[in-house]
Amino acid sequence: MAPTHACVTGMAWSTALGDDLTETWSALRAGRDGFREVPSDRPLRNRLAADIPGLPHTLTAARRMHLLTVRTVEASLKDAGAAAADCRLVAGTSFGALLDTADDGDPAHPGAEGSGDIATGGVDTGPVDPGPVGPGGGPPPHTWPRSVAEELGLRTPVLPVSSACSTASDALAAALTLLARDPDTPVVCGAADVLTPAKRLGHTALATMSPDRIRPFDRRRDGMLLGEGAGFLVLESPQAARRRSARVHGRLLGAGASNDGAGLTTPNTTGAGVARAIRAALREAGVAPDEVGAVAAHGTGTRLNDLTEARALNDVFDGVSGPPVVFALKSQLGHTLGATGVLQTIALLLALRDRAAPPVAHLTEPDPALRLPLALPGSDASPLPAGEKPCGLVLTLGFGGFNTCLVVDSRST
């Protein structure tokens, strides 16, 4: 019998505020952020970014990506007490061999002389056969997660995912489907994304980058700031988790998705598409809106995205007594693009466990367009609604109209 949900038996993250689950969670609850000035030789709207400590920018982007992913996947397996050889990998990123590189000899280009190739994890190996060619002439998308799986001894083939800023959420949704088909094989799933010059220049050109600070759901919000990070979960069927007496952090109950792109980067600001994804996720999970205690919002701090998300949440939770508390990690970790959804999922599981949401940093004038309560700065954390509201939502909205919602709870059974 296919499982109706998945148990989270392992989880790990690498963020601008650190890697340790407990210490990083404490920093988030305290309202700290991981932004610093990251040098650039190109003019940017803002040099602040939330980059990963101890991951030098002198390395190629491909190499940084490989190292970041390997250490986070390895940490999630260790947390689960799971053997790599028993697990398969679903890994996502918005990082691409062509999207985030230059063709002018930039050392960040995976194919540049001496830079290493993304198919080998960015390791300098000398002349190599580039192997299969993907769209646009770069290596195909499976080469990056395959190199991670081979280094760690995970099962192959791997499943790569790339759906802009909904990538991580879609990776977790795909893992849930795989478990339904094969309940005996645990899945390590998540995403990673690194800061690159192209991303910083791109968001400068799009004017989506704030010239000041990221303030999700604030009247004065004027854009996002970039971050980098990785997060991975080990998902197991309930029966598999019971067989090995695994510790369970919580459960992934369901997922829903929609696509309503009004343009390449513009959301459908009615919020109807996002609301559709939320309702689909709640239906699959068998959860009612009045059982939801917290929402890990996408919260980019851009005017249109926040407005779109606010309208969707207002619609879904209209008339609910004790509506969920909304928080937004990008105010502390930056916009981690493809890794967003899994970092939000880990934080949400911890928030549900502690019955407290981390504050939205730098929020001073909450936008009345969002009628749900926001986790406000100035205290250790905002308490979640009283009563039996054990579940939470993760929301991600990606360029191209990718809307994904996950439903989780922190109970072990």
N, C-alpha and C positions, 0 to 999 in steps of 0.2 A: 504494500500500500504506500503510495507517495505521501510524503510529509505535507501537512498543511502549513507548516512554518519551518524556519531554520533556527537552530540554537547557535548563538555566538559564543564559541568556546575559547577564542583567542582574539586579541585586538592589540594593535600597536600603531603609533603615529610618530612622525618626525615633523616638527614644526619650528617656527622661528622662536618659540618660547621653550623649546627643549623636546626631548624624546620620552622621558619618563612619564608614565601615565599619571601617577599621583602628583608629582611636582608640577607638571604642565597644567593639570586640572586645577590645582591650587592657584597657579598664576592667572588662569582664566577667571576663576571665581573672584580673585582680588582685583580684576579689571585691568591687569597689565597688558601691554601690547609689545609686539616684537619688531616694530619698525625702526629702521636706522637709515642713514644716508648711504646708498650704495653707489660708488663712483660710476660715471659713464663718460665716454669721450664724445657722446652725441648730445645735442640739446634735448632735454626732457621737460615735460610739464612739472614733474616733481621727482626728485631723486630718492625720496623715501620709499623703501620697500621692506617687506618682512622676509628676509632671506634666512637660510639655514646656517646656524653657527657650525664652524668646523668643516664646511664643504666649500673649498676654495674656488673662487671664480677664475683662477688661473687654469683650472681644468676645463676641457671641452664640455659643452652642454651635454653631449651624449654620455661622457664619462661620469659627470655629476649625476645624471639621471640613473645610470646603472647602479652606482654606489648607493644612492639614496634608496632605490627600490630594494636592492639586495638586503640592506640592513633592516629595513622596515618589515619586509616579508619574513626574514629570519626571526625578528623579535615577535611577530604575531604567532609563528609556529612554536616558539619557546613558551609564550604565554599560554598557548593551548595545550602544551605538552604533547604535540602531535608530531608524528614522523613525516618528514618531507616526502618520502617515497610513497606515502599513502595518499597524498593530496594532489589535486590538479589546481592550475592557476588561471584565474581570470584577472587581467590587469589592463587598466586604462590610462590614457594620458591625452592631453591636447597637444603635446609636443610632437612635432613631425619632422621628418628628414628634410622637407622642403619649406614647410610653413614657418619655421623658426630659425632659418639659416640665411646666410647671404651667399651670393655666388661670386664674390669678389676676393676670395682668398681669406675671408674672415675665419679665424681659427675655431669659431663655434660651429662651422660647417662640418657635419660628420664626414663628408667626402673630401675635405681639404687635405692637402699633402701633410702627412705626419700627425693628423688629428685623431686618427682611429676612425672606425666605422661603427655606426649604430648597431649593425648586425653582430658585432663582436663586443657590444657593451662599451664602445669607445676606447677599448684597449689598443695601444699601439702594437701592431703585430707585423709591421712591414707590409710589403705587397701582398694583397689578398684578392681572391676571386670574389667579386661583390655578390655573386649568387643571383637569385631571382630579382627582378626589377618590379617595383610597385608602381602605382599611378604617378605620373609626372617624372619618372626616371629614378626615383629614390628607392631604397630598400623597402620591401613590403612590411606592413604594420606588425606582423607576427614576430619579426626578428628580435625586437627589443625584449618582450616578455619571455621569448624562448631562451635568450641568453641568460636571463635571470633564473629560469627554471632549471636549465642545465647546470648552472653553477651551484645551485642549492640542492639539486637532486630531486626536484619535483617531477611529477608525471608530465609527459608531453603526449599529444599536442596541447598547446595553450590556446586560450581564447582572448584575443585583443579587443579592446573596446575604445571607440573615440566618438563622442557626441558632444563636443565643446564642453561647456561648464557643467553639463549633466553626466559627464563620463563616469565618475565614480558611482553615482547612484544607479546608473544603468548597468555597471559592472556587478553591483550587488544584486540587482534584479535578475541579471543573467545567471548568476550563481544560484539563486533560489530556484530557477527553472531547471538547472542541471541537477540539483539535489532531488527535485521531484522525480526526475527520470532515473537517477542512480543514487538512492539514499545511502549506499554503503561507501561512497567515495567523498571524503571531506573536500571542500573547496576553499582555497585561499583567494580572497577577492578584494579588490580595492584599486587604487590609482596613485600616480605620482606625477608631479609637474615641477619643473625648474624654471627659475628666472632666466630669461634670455634677452639680449639686446633687441631682437625683433619684437618681442612682446611689449617691451617698454616703449619702443618707438611707435608701435602700432596703436597702443592705447593713448599715447600722446597725440597722434594724428587724428584719432577718432574723438578726442576731447572727452573720453570716458574716464580719464585719470583726473583725480582731484588735484588742484594746485596746493591744497592745504592738508586736511585730514579726512579720512573716511568716516562718515557719520550716518550709518544706516537708519532710515526712518526718522530722520531729523528734518525739520522744516528747512534748515540751511544746507542740506546735503548738496554736494556739487561734484560727486564722482567717487570712484574707487581708487584704491592703491593695491598694487600687485604684491603677492607673496608667493612662496613656494613651499612644498611639503609633500608628504606621502602618508597614506594610511591603509592598513590592510586588516581584514577580519578573517578568522577561520570559522566557516559555517559548517555545521554538521546537522544531519537529521536527528530528531529527538531520540530515536532508538539507538543510533550510533553513539550519541553522547552518553546515553545511559549505559551502554555496554562497557564503556571504558571509564565510567564514573567521572566524567569530565566536569570541571567547574564551568558554569554557564553564566556569562555576563548579562544575558538578555536574549531576546528573540527578534528575528526579522519576520514580521507577520504577513507582509504583502507589499506590492508595488503597483503603481499606476503611472501611465505616461500619456502624453499628448504632444502634438506638434501644431503650432498655430503661428508660425513665423510671419510677421507682417512685412519683413524685409530681412536683409542679411544680418543686421544687428538689432533691429527694432522689434520689441515684443508687441503682442496684441494687448493694448493697454486696458481693454475692458476687463481683463482677468478671467474671461470665460474659459480659455484653454487651460490655465493653471488650475482653476476650480474643477475642471473635468478630470485632470490627472489626480487631484486629491480625492475626489469621490470614487474614482476607479480603484485607487489604493485602499480606501476604507472598505469598499465592497469586497475586494479580494481578501482582506484581512479579517472580515467579519466584525468590524469595529464601528461603533456609532460616534458621531462628532462629540457627544457629551462624555465619551470615555477618554478624550485626548486632553492631557494636562500640559503639554509643552510643544512648541513648534521651533525647530531649528531652521530659521528662514534663510533664504539665499542672500538677501540683504546686501546688495552691491553698493548701496549709497548713491546710485545714480537716480535721477529724478523719475524716469519712466519705469525702470525695473521695480523700484520700491513701490511706486503707485500701483503697478500691475499686481504685484504680490499682495498688497494691502486689500485691493478690491476682491481678489480671489478668497482671501482668508475671511473677510467680512461676509462674503456670500455664503461660504460653507458653514461658518459658525454663528450665523445670524440667529438670535433667539436662544442660544445655548446658555444655560445657567453656569456660572463659574467658568468662563471661556479660558482657553489655554494661554500660558505666558509665552511670548515670542522673544527669542534672542537671536543674535546675528554675530557669528564668529569673525567675519571679515574685518570688523572694527579692531580686532586684536591680532589676527593671523594674516591679514591681507587677503586679496582674492587669489586663491590657489588654483583657480581655473579647473582643470580636469580632476584635481584631487579633492575638490570642495565637498562633495556629498559624503565621502567616507569620514572625513574629519568631523563633519557635522553629526554623523551617526554615532561616532564614539563619544563626542561631547554630550549628545542627547541621552545616550544610555547612562552616562555618569550623572547627568542632571536628574533623570528619573530615579536613579538609585538614591541620590541624596535629597530628592524632592526640592531642588533649588536650581535655578538657571543662572548662568554667568551674565553679568551686566553688559549692555551694549556700550562699549567704551566710546567716550567723546560725545555721547548723546546729551544734548542740553535742552532742545526744544522739540519734544515728540510731535510728529506730524499727526494731526487729528484725522487724517485720511485713513489711518489704521485704527479701527475701533477695538482691537484686542489689547490687553495689557502688555506692555513692554518691560523687559528686565532692565531696570534703570541703574545707572552708576550711583556710587555713594554708599554701598553696603557690600557685604561679602558675596551675596547672591540674592536673587529674588525668589521667594518661596513659590512653589507651584500650588495650584488650587487645592483646597482641602477636599476630602472625599475620595471616592474610588475612581480615580482618573489615571490608570496605570500606563497609558499609551502615549506615544509622541509621534510627530511627523517630521520628516526631513524633506525640505523643498529645494529643488535646484532648477534654475532657468538658464538655458544655454543659448548662445547665438544660433540663429537658424530656427528658433522656435521650439527647441527641445525642452519640454517640461516634464520633470520626473518627481514623483512623491513616493517616499518609503514610509511604512508604518512599523514601529518597533515598540517593544516594552522591555522593562528591566527585570521581569520575573523569570525565574529559571524553569518554570513549568507552566 
